Amino acid sequence: MYDIERKEDIDRGEYKDSRYRNLQIAVDVKGNRFFTTRSLINFKSSPKDRVHEVKPGEQNRLDLIAYKYYNNPTLWWVITYANNILDPMLDVEVGDSLVIPAKSTLYGRGGFLA
């Protein structure tokens, strides 16, 4: 998993006049920095959010987990954004705890899929 720096930090300073100024910079656990085109969605936490522990057979299969909670495997990307996972094919291991945003966060009043 990776931490993503804020976009505001990139639009200023060393990238101000760069063609990369509107991209985000990801920072891996070793402190290496690299550009990414991934946009951030800030999920509001909800008491209805759930925590899922990845079980054998679910590692790197967020589609299975999305189907379990949303009845829709194509919403795997919601779990990646909520958990700062940049590569869902490599970064999801057995035993990891994942925050699963509540359906109301997605579809409810003010939800971004409403």
C-alpha positions in Angstrom: 0.0 0.0 0.0 1.1 3.5 -0.6 0.5 6.9 0.9 -0.6 9.6 -1.6 0.5 13.2 -1.1 -2.0 15.9 -1.4 -2.5 17.4 -4.9 -2.1 20.9 -3.5 1.5 20.0 -2.6 2.3 19.3 -6.3 0.7 22.4 -7.8 3.1 24.6 -6.0 6.9 24.7 -5.7 9.1 22.5 -7.8 6.3 21.4 -10.2 4.7 24.9 -10.6 5.7 25.2 -14.3 6.0 21.5 -15.1 3.7 19.5 -17.4 3.3 17.2 -14.5 1.8 19.9 -12.2 -1.7 18.4 -12.3 -0.7 14.9 -11.5 -0.3 13.5 -8.0 2.8 12.0 -6.4 2.6 8.6 -4.7 5.1 7.8 -2.0 5.8 4.1 -1.3 6.7 2.7 2.1 10.4 3.2 1.4 9.9 6.9 0.7 10.3 6.6 -3.1 8.2 9.2 -5.0 6.6 8.7 -8.3 3.9 10.3 -10.4 0.5 8.8 -10.6 -2.7 9.7 -12.6 -4.9 8.5 -9.9 -7.4 11.1 -8.5 -8.3 11.0 -4.9 -11.9 10.6 -3.7 -12.4 11.6 -0.1 -14.9 9.2 1.4 -16.6 10.5 4.5 -16.4 7.9 7.2 -19.7 6.6 8.4 -20.7 4.5 11.4 -22.1 2.1 8.8 -18.7 1.5 7.3 -17.5 -2.0 7.7 -14.0 -3.6 8.2 -13.2 -6.7 6.2 -10.3 -9.0 6.9 -9.0 -10.5 3.7 -9.3 -14.3 3.7 -7.5 -16.9 1.6 -8.7 -16.8 -1.9 -9.5 -13.0 -1.6 -6.0 -11.7 -1.8 -5.7 -9.3 -4.8 -9.4 -10.0 -5.6 -11.2 -6.9 -4.6 -13.9 -7.7 -7.1 -14.9 -10.7 -4.9 -15.0 -8.4 -1.8 -17.0 -5.7 -3.7 -19.5 -8.3 -4.7 -19.9 -9.5 -1.1 -20.7 -6.0 0.2 -22.2 -4.1 -2.8 -23.5 -7.0 -4.9 -21.5 -5.5 -7.7 -17.9 -6.6 -8.5 -17.2 -3.6 -10.6 -17.1 -1.4 -7.5 -13.7 -2.9 -6.5 -12.2 0.5 -7.1 -14.2 2.0 -4.2 -12.3 -0.3 -1.9 -9.0 0.7 -3.5 -9.7 4.4 -2.9 -11.0 4.0 0.6 -7.8 2.1 1.6 -5.1 3.9 -0.5 -4.4 0.8 -2.6 -2.6 1.7 -5.8 -2.2 -1.8 -7.2 -5.1 -4.1 -6.3 -3.3 -6.9 -8.1 -0.3 -6.8 -5.8 -1.2 -4.9 -2.6 -4.0 -7.0 -1.0 -2.7 -9.8 1.2 -4.4 -12.4 3.4 -5.0 -10.8 6.9 -5.2 -7.2 5.7 -8.0 -5.2 7.2 -9.9 -3.2 4.6 -12.4 -0.4 5.2 -15.6 -1.0 3.2 -17.5 2.3 2.8 -21.2 2.1 3.5 -23.5 1.9 0.5 -25.1 5.1 1.7 -21.7 6.8 1.1 -21.9 5.7 -2.5 -25.6 6.0 -3.3 -27.2 8.0 -0.5 -27.9 11.7 -0.3 -24.7 13.4 -1.5 -23.1 10.1 -2.5 -20.9 10.3 -5.6 -22.7 7.4 -7.4 -26.2 8.8 -6.7 
